[in-house]
């Protein structure tokens, strides 16, 4: 079954825009390159945050969408635990006076921006599960066959 719901696409666009502007921007990209994620996670994150337009007409399959949600949730968890404590060191030296203020803003707001991203991802997950249950009818919903979704709360909640 394919997801073509406008609310889902709106949430995905919001996630992508927030990620590109506040997390994966030019000031923080270097620090994010130090993250260690399982193979394929970066592809799922890129699909969710940058290539969602490709899916607008054909829709997402539930299992694909859940894998993308898991990948970005892992990203959030790893960013909180491995990147945030060392962020200032990982971004490197200032690139110039005009960028210094923007760099400081990116560093100082990183934790809050991760929490906003986590909230958006949680909203996407809840809405997707709701649609999944609704569309599955008498059959088990797709999310019931993906055990790692039970870890989503741990990935998204700040410690």
N, C-alpha and C positions, 0 to 999 in steps of 0.2 A: 504494500500500500504506500502511496506517495502523499506527502504533506504539501499542500498548496495553500495553506491558510494565510490570509493577509496579516493577521496579528503575529504569526510566527515570523514572517518575512520582515515585518516592521521591527520586531525584537532583534532579529539577526542583523539588520542594518544598523540599529542603535548600538549593538555590541561591537560591530566592525568599526563604526565611526569613533566610539569611545576608545577602543583599543588603539587605533591608528593615531588619534590625536593625543592621548594621555599616557599610553603605556609603551607602544612600539614606535614612539617618535624618534627623531634624530638625536635627541639628547640622551635617551635611555637605551637605544638600540645596542650600543656596545656592551652595556651591562647585561642585557638579555642574552647576548651571544655566549655568555658563560654558563647558561642554564643547561642542565643535563636532563633531557627528556627521552623517553623511549622512542625508538624509530617509528616514524609515521605520525607522531603527535604534531610536529611542526606542519606537516602537510594538512592535517585536519584543522589546525588552528588557522592556517592560511586560507583554506576553503571557507571556513566560517566567517573570517574577518575581512577577506578581500575578494572572494570569488563567488559570493552568494548570488550575484546577479545571474550567473550561469544556470542556476537552479530555479529561477523565478518561473519559467514556463513549464519545465518538466517536473518540478517539485523535488523535495528530498525524500528519500526512503527513510523510514523511522530508524532503522539500524544505523544508517550513515549519520543521521542527525545526532543520535545518542553517542556515537563514537566521537563526533566533533565536540559535543558538550563535555564528555569525559576528558578529552584532550585539553580543552581550555580550562577545565577545572583543575587538572593536574598542573597546568601552567601557573595558575593562580597560587596553588599550594607551594610549588617550587619557588615562585617569585617571592612569596612571603617568607619562606624559611631559609632560602639560600641567597637570594639577591638583596632583599630589603635590608638586612643587617649590615651588609657591606656595600651598599649602593654607591655612596659617595666615593669610595675607593675604586669601584668598578667602572664608573663612568669616565674616569680619567681626568686630566687637567682641563681647566677652562679653555674654551676655544677662542675667546676674545671678550672684550668688555661688553659689546652689544649682546652677546649670547649668554653672558654670565647670569643675568637676571632670569632669563628663561630656563637656564639649566638649574638654578637654585629652586625655581618654582616646580620644575619637574621632579627634582629630588625630594623636596619637602612635601609634595602632594602625592607621591607614589603610593603610599599606604592607603590613603583615602581613595585614590583612583582604582586601586586593586579591589577595594571593598565595593565600590560602585559597579565594577565589572562583575564581581561575584554575585551581586544582587541581580544584575541583568541576566546572568547565566542561570541563576536559580529561577527567575521568572520564565525564561525560555524552557527550562526543564519541566516546570510545573504545567505550563501550557501544553507542551508536547505530550506529556503523560496523559493529560486530560483528553486531548484529541485522539491519542493512541487507544485509550480505553473505549472512547466513544465509537471509533471506527472498527474496533476489533470484533464487536458483537459478542457472539458466544465463544469465540476462540480466545486463547490467552493473548494478552497484549504483548507487543514486541518488547517492552521494557522489562517484562518478567523473565525474559531469556538472557538478559545481560547482567550478570552478577555484580560487575564493578559499579553499577549505578548505585548500589547500596553504600559505596564509599563517597558519593558525591557531597554529602553534608560535611564530612571531615575535610574534604578538599576546599570547600567554599567558605567555611566558618573560620574566622581569625582566632588564633589562640590567645 
